[in-house]
């Protein structure tokens, strides 16, 4: 399977976020990385919030969050807002089935938008 390279162009007036990989790698600290996360009141971390809901709250709900390329080269683009909606629907489905917090849920999915919605919802509960 041969896929085209996806070239990303910066928005007008914006630069790519990572311009000097070697410098960033040399200066990286976990404390600095943690300082860029919203975190939870009283401590802790919610990766579902950090990955999706925080972007929506910042007004970026219309921006592309995922680009899935299927084996037949079909491309599906999912915005942060759409991904938040998918994770919410999955959470509602689990609740309607009587699944409680911290219960294990197993899925068997390929790399499709629903997989990411499932994983991100489980990270946020």
C-alpha positions, 0 to 999 in steps of 0.5 A: 500500500502506497500512501501520499505524504501528508504535507502540513502548511502553517496557517497564515502568520503561524510557524510550525510548532517544532522547528528545531527537534534536536534543541527541543529534545536536548532541553526537554524536561517532564516538569515543563511538559506537565506545566503545559497540561490543564490538570484536574482541580486538586491534582491528577490528570485526565488525558481525554480532557487534555487530548480533546475537550481542552481543544474544544474549550479553547475554541478549536472544535472545528480543527482537524483532530484525526485523519484516518486513511483506510486500506482502500485509501478512503480518508476520514477527517474528524474535528475536535468537536466531532471527536468530543461528540463521539466520545460522549455518545460512547460514554452514554452507551456505556451508561445505558448498558449499566457500566459503572466507573472503573469497570473494565471495557474491552473493544476489538476495533481496527484503526478507525475513528471509533477506536480513538473515541473509545480509548479517549472516553476510557481515559477520561473516566 
